[in-house]
Amino acid sequence: MKEVRIIDLPKYEDLRGNLSFLEEKNHLPFKIERTYWIYDVPGGMKRGGHAFKEQKEFIIALSGSFDVLVSDGNTKKTFSLNRSYYGLYIPNGYWRQMENFSTNSVAVILSSTFFSKDDYIRDYEEYLAYKKHE
């Protein structure tokens, strides 16, 4: 589980408002191939609930807050994201689920791959079997 980690991003504070940024070769351990965002999540709903065979992700709470539950098949850990100047790096091979979205939260996800439905493992029992044969 040590590969999954919070990565701090630069934060420049100013009376006019703060500025943060990220650069793929400077802050992320992968090349960005796709970016998507999740928003308007109804109360009590969960997102994710899958693992990727190849895709790596970096998740940032641009607005509001939410939790990301991560599992390696043996250990589960919850990361609370609630600031836009850090994010959660999740390598391939980890189960992830996003939950406890606050009102008006926005999650942005930077991905190492283009979308491929074949890269997803959407059933947790199937994921556990995959991990045993990895």
VMD Tcl script that builds the backbone (N, CA, C; Angstrom):
set m [mol new atoms 402]
animate dup $m
set s [atomselect $m all]
$s set {name element resname resid chain x y z} {
  {N N MET 1 A 0.830 -1.194 0.000}
  {CA C MET 1 A 0.000 0.000 0.000}
  {C C MET 1 A 0.873 1.255 0.000}
  {N N LYS 2 A 2.194 1.098 0.136}
  {CA C LYS 2 A 3.075 2.260 0.219}
  {C C LYS 2 A 3.148 3.047 -1.089}
  {N N GLU 3 A 2.782 2.427 -2.218}
  {CA C GLU 3 A 2.795 3.135 -3.496}
  {C C GLU 3 A 1.678 4.170 -3.583}
  {N N VAL 4 A 0.546 3.892 -2.942}
  {CA C VAL 4 A -0.566 4.840 -2.908}
  {C C VAL 4 A -0.180 5.940 -1.940}
  {N N ARG 5 A -0.235 7.190 -2.419}
  {CA C ARG 5 A 0.238 8.262 -1.528}
  {C C ARG 5 A -0.341 9.618 -1.934}
  {N N ILE 6 A -0.353 10.483 -0.939}
  {CA C ILE 6 A -0.711 11.879 -1.160}
  {C C ILE 6 A 0.516 12.590 -1.737}
  {N N ILE 7 A 0.298 13.359 -2.785}
  {CA C ILE 7 A 1.369 14.162 -3.376}
  {C C ILE 7 A 0.978 15.628 -3.211}
  {N N ASP 8 A 1.843 16.379 -2.530}
  {CA C ASP 8 A 1.611 17.810 -2.360}
  {C C ASP 8 A 1.950 18.540 -3.653}
  {N N LEU 9 A 1.153 19.542 -3.962}
  {CA C LEU 9 A 1.370 20.375 -5.135}
  {C C LEU 9 A 1.799 21.764 -4.678}
  {N N PRO 10 A 2.461 22.517 -5.546}
  {CA C PRO 10 A 2.834 23.883 -5.169}
  {C C PRO 10 A 1.593 24.702 -4.812}
  {N N LYS 11 A 1.750 25.581 -3.843}
  {CA C LYS 11 A 0.649 26.453 -3.435}
  {C C LYS 11 A 1.216 27.852 -3.255}
  {N N TYR 12 A 0.720 28.777 -4.062}
  {CA C TYR 12 A 1.133 30.166 -3.969}
  {C C TYR 12 A -0.040 30.963 -3.419}
  {N N GLU 13 A 0.159 31.496 -2.209}
  {CA C GLU 13 A -0.899 32.251 -1.545}
  {C C GLU 13 A -0.780 33.728 -1.914}
  {N N ASP 14 A -1.930 34.338 -2.114}
  {CA C ASP 14 A -1.989 35.723 -2.550}
  {C C ASP 14 A -3.275 36.322 -2.003}
  {N N LEU 15 A -3.275 37.595 -1.700}
  {CA C LEU 15 A -4.487 38.255 -1.222}
  {C C LEU 15 A -5.619 38.156 -2.233}
  {N N ARG 16 A -5.279 38.008 -3.505}
  {CA C ARG 16 A -6.284 37.911 -4.574}
  {C C ARG 16 A -6.816 36.486 -4.739}
  {N N GLY 17 A -6.220 35.535 -4.034}
  {CA C GLY 17 A -6.594 34.127 -4.159}
  {C C GLY 17 A -5.352 33.283 -4.355}
  {N N ASN 18 A -5.481 31.992 -4.102}
  {CA C ASN 18 A -4.336 31.087 -4.177}
  {C C ASN 18 A -4.226 30.449 -5.556}
  {N N LEU 19 A -3.016 29.985 -5.877}
  {CA C LEU 19 A -2.757 29.332 -7.148}
  {C C LEU 19 A -1.967 28.060 -6.888}
  {N N SER 20 A -2.409 26.966 -7.489}
  {CA C SER 20 A -1.666 25.703 -7.464}
  {C C SER 20 A -1.598 25.177 -8.880}
  {N N PHE 21 A -0.629 24.312 -9.139}
  {CA C PHE 21 A -0.475 23.727 -10.467}
  {C C PHE 21 A 0.200 22.370 -10.334}
  {N N LEU 22 A 0.217 21.641 -11.444}
  {CA C LEU 22 A 0.990 20.402 -11.480}
  {C C LEU 22 A 1.578 20.228 -12.858}
  {N N GLU 23 A 2.709 19.553 -12.887}
  {CA C GLU 23 A 3.401 19.251 -14.134}
  {C C GLU 23 A 3.691 17.760 -14.133}
  {N N GLU 24 A 3.392 17.109 -15.248}
  {CA C GLU 24 A 3.498 15.653 -15.272}
  {C C GLU 24 A 4.904 15.147 -15.001}
  {N N LYS 25 A 5.925 15.781 -15.480}
  {CA C LYS 25 A 7.276 15.290 -15.245}
  {C C LYS 25 A 7.835 15.741 -13.898}
  {N N ASN 26 A 7.211 16.749 -13.303}
  {CA C ASN 26 A 7.685 17.307 -12.044}
  {C C ASN 26 A 6.960 16.726 -10.828}
  {N N HIS 27 A 5.640 16.554 -10.929}
  {CA C HIS 27 A 4.827 16.170 -9.779}
  {C C HIS 27 A 4.184 14.787 -9.904}
  {N N LEU 28 A 3.976 14.332 -11.120}
  {CA C LEU 28 A 3.298 13.053 -11.328}
  {C C LEU 28 A 4.262 12.002 -11.854}
  {N N PRO 29 A 4.083 10.751 -11.407}
  {CA C PRO 29 A 4.969 9.677 -11.874}
  {C C PRO 29 A 4.459 9.002 -13.151}
  {N N PHE 30 A 3.677 9.733 -13.965}
  {CA C PHE 30 A 3.201 9.185 -15.235}
  {C C PHE 30 A 2.870 10.315 -16.194}
  {N N LYS 31 A 2.790 9.975 -17.475}
  {CA C LYS 31 A 2.378 10.915 -18.511}
  {C C LYS 31 A 0.855 10.976 -18.529}
  {N N ILE 32 A 0.294 12.165 -18.556}
  {CA C ILE 32 A -1.159 12.339 -18.567}
  {C C ILE 32 A -1.694 12.084 -19.977}
  {N N GLU 33 A -2.578 11.107 -20.092}
  {CA C GLU 33 A -3.219 10.804 -21.370}
  {C C GLU 33 A -4.679 11.235 -21.399}
  {N N ARG 34 A -5.281 11.368 -20.211}
  {CA C ARG 34 A -6.710 11.696 -20.146}
  {C C ARG 34 A -6.984 12.398 -18.826}
  {N N THR 35 A -7.928 13.335 -18.859}
  {CA C THR 35 A -8.391 14.025 -17.660}
  {C C THR 35 A -9.908 14.008 -17.663}
  {N N TYR 36 A -10.497 13.673 -16.531}
  {CA C TYR 36 A -11.956 13.730 -16.417}
  {C C TYR 36 A -12.318 14.209 -15.027}
  {N N TRP 37 A -13.563 14.601 -14.846}
  {CA C TRP 37 A -13.998 15.110 -13.553}
  {C C TRP 37 A -15.364 14.568 -13.191}
  {N N ILE 38 A -15.590 14.526 -11.881}
  {CA C ILE 38 A -16.838 14.004 -11.312}
  {C C ILE 38 A -17.449 15.127 -10.481}
  {N N TYR 39 A -18.733 15.381 -10.684}
  {CA C TYR 39 A -19.400 16.477 -9.985}
  {C C TYR 39 A -20.897 16.183 -9.890}
  {N N ASP 40 A -21.612 16.990 -9.126}
  {CA C ASP 40 A -23.060 16.815 -8.923}
  {C C ASP 40 A -23.408 15.409 -8.442}
  {N N VAL 41 A -22.591 14.861 -7.551}
  {CA C VAL 41 A -22.841 13.521 -7.014}
  {C C VAL 41 A -23.947 13.631 -5.961}
  {N N PRO 42 A -25.061 12.937 -6.149}
  {CA C PRO 42 A -26.144 12.993 -5.159}
  {C C PRO 42 A -25.682 12.456 -3.801}
  {N N GLY 43 A -26.253 12.983 -2.726}
  {CA C GLY 43 A -25.914 12.558 -1.373}
  {C C GLY 43 A -25.994 11.047 -1.208}
  {N N GLY 44 A -24.981 10.481 -0.587}
  {CA C GLY 44 A -24.955 9.050 -0.302}
  {C C GLY 44 A -24.464 8.175 -1.444}
  {N N MET 45 A -24.264 8.747 -2.616}
  {CA C MET 45 A -23.820 7.945 -3.767}
  {C C MET 45 A -22.314 7.721 -3.705}
  {N N LYS 46 A -21.881 6.634 -4.338}
  {CA C LYS 46 A -20.465 6.277 -4.416}
  {C C LYS 46 A -20.051 6.239 -5.871}
  {N N ARG 47 A -18.789 6.523 -6.128}
  {CA C ARG 47 A -18.230 6.453 -7.471}
  {C C ARG 47 A -17.025 5.518 -7.427}
  {N N GLY 48 A -16.593 5.092 -8.586}
  {CA C GLY 48 A -15.481 4.158 -8.639}
  {C C GLY 48 A -15.998 2.751 -8.394}
  {N N GLY 49 A -15.414 2.079 -7.427}
  {CA C GLY 49 A -15.782 0.686 -7.191}
  {C C GLY 49 A -15.197 -0.212 -8.268}
  {N N HIS 50 A -13.899 0.017 -8.544}
  {CA C HIS 50 A -13.209 -0.770 -9.557}
  {C C HIS 50 A -11.695 -0.647 -9.367}
  {N N ALA 51 A -10.983 -1.460 -10.130}
  {CA C ALA 51 A -9.522 -1.396 -10.197}
  {C C ALA 51 A -9.141 -1.335 -11.666}
  {N N PHE 52 A -7.912 -0.931 -11.914}
  {CA C PHE 52 A -7.393 -0.896 -13.274}
  {C C PHE 52 A -6.191 -1.833 -13.379}
  {N N LYS 53 A -6.103 -2.534 -14.482}
  {CA C LYS 53 A -4.951 -3.400 -14.724}
  {C C LYS 53 A -3.722 -2.573 -15.105}
  {N N GLU 54 A -3.935 -1.500 -15.878}
  {CA C GLU 54 A -2.818 -0.688 -16.375}
  {C C GLU 54 A -2.867 0.769 -15.927}
  {N N GLN 55 A -4.031 1.349 -15.846}
  {CA C GLN 55 A -4.178 2.785 -15.611}
  {C C GLN 55 A -3.721 3.208 -14.223}
  {N N LYS 56 A -2.960 4.300 -14.189}
  {CA C LYS 56 A -2.572 4.968 -12.942}
  {C C LYS 56 A -3.395 6.251 -12.882}
  {N N GLU 57 A -3.687 6.724 -11.657}
  {CA C GLU 57 A -4.512 7.918 -11.500}
  {C C GLU 57 A -3.954 8.860 -10.448}
  {N N PHE 58 A -4.301 10.123 -10.622}
  {CA C PHE 58 A -4.040 11.148 -9.622}
  {C C PHE 58 A -5.357 11.885 -9.428}
  {N N ILE 59 A -5.883 11.860 -8.204}
  {CA C ILE 59 A -7.206 12.405 -7.898}
  {C C ILE 59 A -7.056 13.641 -7.020}
  {N N ILE 60 A -7.716 14.731 -7.419}
  {CA C ILE 60 A -7.681 15.984 -6.668}
  {C C ILE 60 A -9.110 16.423 -6.361}
  {N N ALA 61 A -9.344 16.882 -5.149}
  {CA C ALA 61 A -10.619 17.518 -4.798}
  {C C ALA 61 A -10.473 18.996 -5.149}
  {N N LEU 62 A -10.953 19.378 -6.322}
  {CA C LEU 62 A -10.850 20.782 -6.724}
  {C C LEU 62 A -11.757 21.663 -5.873}
  {N N SER 63 A -12.880 21.093 -5.456}
  {CA C SER 63 A -13.831 21.822 -4.619}
  {C C SER 63 A -14.497 20.823 -3.690}
  {N N GLY 64 A -14.808 21.246 -2.472}
  {CA C GLY 64 A -15.477 20.361 -1.532}
  {C C GLY 64 A -14.570 19.257 -1.036}
  {N N SER 65 A -15.193 18.144 -0.667}
  {CA C SER 65 A -14.427 17.039 -0.093}
  {C C SER 65 A -15.090 15.707 -0.412}
  {N N PHE 66 A -14.289 14.650 -0.316}
  {CA C PHE 66 A -14.762 13.275 -0.479}
  {C C PHE 66 A -13.666 12.349 0.024}
  {N N ASP 67 A -14.026 11.104 0.259}
  {CA C ASP 67 A -13.087 10.080 0.699}
  {C C ASP 67 A -12.817 9.114 -0.439}
  {N N VAL 68 A -11.593 8.602 -0.471}
  {CA C VAL 68 A -11.227 7.567 -1.434}
  {C C VAL 68 A -10.776 6.351 -0.633}
  {N N LEU 69 A -11.534 5.273 -0.734}
  {CA C LEU 69 A -11.184 4.009 -0.092}
  {C C LEU 69 A -10.331 3.224 -1.082}
  {N N VAL 70 A -9.135 2.817 -0.665}
  {CA C VAL 70 A -8.204 2.090 -1.524}
  {C C VAL 70 A -7.900 0.745 -0.877}
  {N N SER 71 A -7.868 -0.305 -1.705}
  {CA C SER 71 A -7.555 -1.650 -1.215}
  {C C SER 71 A -6.534 -2.307 -2.141}
  {N N ASP 72 A -5.618 -3.062 -1.536}
  {CA C ASP 72 A -4.676 -3.861 -2.318}
  {C C ASP 72 A -5.060 -5.342 -2.292}
  {N N GLY 73 A -6.251 -5.630 -1.798}
  {CA C GLY 73 A -6.711 -7.005 -1.687}
  {C C GLY 73 A -6.527 -7.571 -0.290}
  {N N ASN 74 A -5.632 -6.964 0.490}
  {CA C ASN 74 A -5.392 -7.375 1.875}
  {C C ASN 74 A -5.700 -6.255 2.860}
  {N N THR 75 A -5.227 -5.075 2.534}
  {CA C THR 75 A -5.361 -3.915 3.403}
  {C C THR 75 A -6.241 -2.868 2.746}
  {N N LYS 76 A -7.078 -2.204 3.555}
  {CA C LYS 76 A -7.904 -1.096 3.063}
  {C C LYS 76 A -7.508 0.157 3.814}
  {N N LYS 77 A -7.459 1.270 3.085}
  {CA C LYS 77 A -7.118 2.550 3.706}
  {C C LYS 77 A -7.994 3.629 3.084}
  {N N THR 78 A -8.449 4.565 3.909}
  {CA C THR 78 A -9.269 5.669 3.440}
  {C C THR 78 A -8.449 6.954 3.454}
  {N N PHE 79 A -8.499 7.668 2.337}
  {CA C PHE 79 A -7.837 8.960 2.200}
  {C C PHE 79 A -8.921 10.021 2.057}
  {N N SER 80 A -8.866 11.056 2.873}
  {CA C SER 80 A -9.823 12.156 2.778}
  {C C SER 80 A -9.191 13.270 1.962}
  {N N LEU 81 A -9.853 13.622 0.883}
  {CA C LEU 81 A -9.367 14.700 0.021}
  {C C LEU 81 A -10.276 15.906 0.209}
  {N N ASN 82 A -9.682 17.038 0.551}
  {CA C ASN 82 A -10.484 18.227 0.811}
  {C C ASN 82 A -9.755 19.532 0.525}
  {N N ARG 83 A -8.647 19.468 -0.166}
  {CA C ARG 83 A -7.884 20.655 -0.537}
  {C C ARG 83 A -7.405 20.498 -1.977}
  {N N SER 84 A -7.312 21.611 -2.692}
  {CA C SER 84 A -6.925 21.540 -4.106}
  {C C SER 84 A -5.417 21.623 -4.320}
  {N N TYR 85 A -4.624 21.670 -3.253}
  {CA C TYR 85 A -3.175 21.747 -3.402}
  {C C TYR 85 A -2.470 20.422 -3.076}
  {N N TYR 86 A -3.220 19.343 -3.060}
  {CA C TYR 86 A -2.627 18.009 -3.011}
  {C C TYR 86 A -3.606 17.022 -3.626}
  {N N GLY 87 A -3.091 15.863 -3.964}
  {CA C GLY 87 A -3.939 14.844 -4.560}
  {C C GLY 87 A -3.460 13.460 -4.188}
  {N N LEU 88 A -4.232 12.480 -4.574}
  {CA C LEU 88 A -3.936 11.088 -4.244}
  {C C LEU 88 A -3.474 10.350 -5.490}
  {N N TYR 89 A -2.271 9.807 -5.419}
  {CA C TYR 89 A -1.735 8.980 -6.504}
  {C C TYR 89 A -2.105 7.528 -6.230}
  {N N ILE 90 A -2.752 6.889 -7.212}
  {CA C ILE 90 A -3.109 5.475 -7.098}
  {C C ILE 90 A -2.523 4.742 -8.312}
  {N N PRO 91 A -1.519 3.895 -8.096}
  {CA C PRO 91 A -0.966 3.106 -9.202}
  {C C PRO 91 A -1.984 2.073 -9.700}
  {N N ASN 92 A -1.682 1.463 -10.810}
  {CA C ASN 92 A -2.530 0.378 -11.309}
  {C C ASN 92 A -2.515 -0.779 -10.312}
  {N N GLY 93 A -3.577 -1.593 -10.354}
  {CA C GLY 93 A -3.639 -2.781 -9.504}
  {C C GLY 93 A -4.273 -2.569 -8.146}
  {N N TYR 94 A -4.792 -1.377 -7.881}
  {CA C TYR 94 A -5.448 -1.100 -6.604}
  {C C TYR 94 A -6.937 -0.852 -6.820}
  {N N TRP 95 A -7.748 -1.393 -5.926}
  {CA C TRP 95 A -9.188 -1.137 -5.926}
  {C C TRP 95 A -9.423 0.241 -5.334}
  {N N ARG 96 A -10.357 0.993 -5.913}
  {CA C ARG 96 A -10.660 2.320 -5.380}
  {C C ARG 96 A -12.154 2.582 -5.435}
  {N N GLN 97 A -12.618 3.320 -4.429}
  {CA C GLN 97 A -14.025 3.728 -4.371}
  {C C GLN 97 A -14.083 5.104 -3.733}
  {N N MET 98 A -14.841 5.995 -4.348}
  {CA C MET 98 A -14.994 7.365 -3.839}
  {C C MET 98 A -16.363 7.488 -3.193}
  {N N GLU 99 A -16.410 8.122 -2.006}
  {CA C GLU 99 A -17.664 8.232 -1.262}
  {C C GLU 99 A -17.641 9.469 -0.366}
  {N N ASN 100 A -18.745 9.708 0.309}
  {CA C ASN 100 A -18.879 10.840 1.240}
  {C C ASN 100 A -18.622 12.186 0.558}
  {N N PHE 101 A -19.191 12.366 -0.621}
  {CA C PHE 101 A -19.040 13.623 -1.357}
  {C C PHE 101 A -19.795 14.743 -0.651}
  {N N SER 102 A -19.133 15.869 -0.439}
  {CA C SER 102 A -19.808 17.040 0.112}
  {C C SER 102 A -20.601 17.726 -1.002}
  {N N THR 103 A -21.506 18.597 -0.604}
  {CA C THR 103 A -22.285 19.357 -1.575}
  {C C THR 103 A -21.351 20.181 -2.462}
  {N N ASN 104 A -21.613 20.167 -3.744}
  {CA C ASN 104 A -20.847 20.930 -4.745}
  {C C ASN 104 A -19.385 20.518 -4.859}
  {N N SER 105 A -19.059 19.292 -4.475}
  {CA C SER 105 A -17.673 18.841 -4.624}
  {C C SER 105 A -17.376 18.539 -6.087}
  {N N VAL 106 A -16.123 18.741 -6.441}
  {CA C VAL 106 A -15.643 18.443 -7.790}
  {C C VAL 106 A -14.346 17.661 -7.651}
  {N N ALA 107 A -14.314 16.479 -8.250}
  {CA C ALA 107 A -13.102 15.660 -8.285}
  {C C ALA 107 A -12.552 15.686 -9.702}
  {N N VAL 108 A -11.284 15.966 -9.840}
  {CA C VAL 108 A -10.632 15.869 -11.139}
  {C C VAL 108 A -9.658 14.701 -11.064}
  {N N ILE 109 A -9.662 13.885 -12.131}
  {CA C ILE 109 A -8.822 12.696 -12.161}
  {C C ILE 109 A -7.932 12.766 -13.391}
  {N N LEU 110 A -6.632 12.659 -13.177}
  {CA C LEU 110 A -5.652 12.626 -14.251}
  {C C LEU 110 A -5.253 11.171 -14.434}
  {N N SER 111 A -5.295 10.710 -15.670}
  {CA C SER 111 A -5.105 9.298 -15.964}
  {C C SER 111 A -3.896 9.076 -16.866}
  {N N SER 112 A -3.230 7.945 -16.657}
  {CA C SER 112 A -2.055 7.591 -17.453}
  {C C SER 112 A -2.419 6.927 -18.783}
  {N N THR 113 A -3.690 6.607 -18.982}
  {CA C THR 113 A -4.096 5.910 -20.215}
  {C C THR 113 A -5.356 6.540 -20.795}
  {N N PHE 114 A -5.588 6.259 -22.056}
  {CA C PHE 114 A -6.873 6.584 -22.660}
  {C C PHE 114 A -7.886 5.580 -22.136}
  {N N PHE 115 A -9.160 5.896 -22.250}
  {CA C PHE 115 A -10.210 5.007 -21.758}
  {C C PHE 115 A -10.165 3.666 -22.479}
  {N N SER 116 A -10.271 2.585 -21.702}
  {CA C SER 116 A -10.387 1.233 -22.242}
  {C C SER 116 A -11.234 0.418 -21.282}
  {N N LYS 117 A -12.406 -0.003 -21.729}
  {CA C LYS 117 A -13.282 -0.790 -20.853}
  {C C LYS 117 A -12.632 -2.102 -20.450}
  {N N ASP 118 A -11.690 -2.608 -21.247}
  {CA C ASP 118 A -11.011 -3.868 -20.934}
  {C C ASP 118 A -10.006 -3.734 -19.793}
  {N N ASP 119 A -9.649 -2.501 -19.439}
  {CA C ASP 119 A -8.693 -2.276 -18.361}
  {C C ASP 119 A -9.348 -2.340 -16.980}
  {N N TYR 120 A -10.675 -2.260 -16.940}
  {CA C TYR 120 A -11.410 -2.223 -15.677}
  {C C TYR 120 A -11.628 -3.617 -15.092}
  {N N ILE 121 A -11.532 -3.711 -13.769}
  {CA C ILE 121 A -12.034 -4.853 -13.007}
  {C C ILE 121 A -13.114 -4.269 -12.108}
  {N N ARG 122 A -14.377 -4.612 -12.380}
  {CA C ARG 122 A -15.501 -3.955 -11.709}
  {C C ARG 122 A -16.131 -4.787 -10.591}
  {N N ASP 123 A -15.697 -6.008 -10.414}
  {CA C ASP 123 A -16.235 -6.881 -9.370}
  {C C ASP 123 A -15.126 -7.153 -8.353}
  {N N TYR 124 A -15.404 -6.908 -7.067}
  {CA C TYR 124 A -14.357 -7.036 -6.046}
  {C C TYR 124 A -13.848 -8.474 -5.924}
  {N N GLU 125 A -14.721 -9.454 -6.040}
  {CA C GLU 125 A -14.272 -10.858 -5.974}
  {C C GLU 125 A -13.366 -11.194 -7.162}
  {N N GLU 126 A -13.702 -10.673 -8.317}
  {CA C GLU 126 A -12.851 -10.851 -9.499}
  {C C GLU 126 A -11.500 -10.164 -9.286}
  {N N TYR 127 A -11.537 -9.004 -8.635}
  {CA C TYR 127 A -10.306 -8.280 -8.320}
  {C C TYR 127 A -9.408 -9.117 -7.402}
  {N N LEU 128 A -9.995 -9.713 -6.361}
  {CA C LEU 128 A -9.216 -10.544 -5.443}
  {C C LEU 128 A -8.586 -11.726 -6.161}
  {N N ALA 129 A -9.321 -12.337 -7.079}
  {CA C ALA 129 A -8.760 -13.448 -7.878}
  {C C ALA 129 A -7.634 -12.948 -8.763}
  {N N TYR 130 A -7.815 -11.777 -9.352}
  {CA C TYR 130 A -6.770 -11.166 -10.195}
  {C C TYR 130 A -5.496 -10.933 -9.389}
  {N N LYS 131 A -5.631 -10.420 -8.157}
  {CA C LYS 131 A -4.472 -10.157 -7.319}
  {C C LYS 131 A -3.715 -11.439 -6.952}
  {N N LYS 132 A -4.438 -12.541 -6.792}
  {CA C LYS 132 A -3.784 -13.813 -6.454}
  {C C LYS 132 A -2.931 -14.328 -7.604}
  {N N HIS 133 A -3.290 -13.970 -8.842}
  {CA C HIS 133 A -2.585 -14.471 -10.016}
  {C C HIS 133 A -1.692 -13.426 -10.665}
  {N N GLU 134 A -1.538 -12.326 -9.992}
  {CA C GLU 134 A -0.743 -11.216 -10.530}
  {C C GLU 134 A 0.734 -11.545 -10.508}
}
mol reanalyze $m
mol bondsrecalc $m
mol representation Tube
mol addrep $m
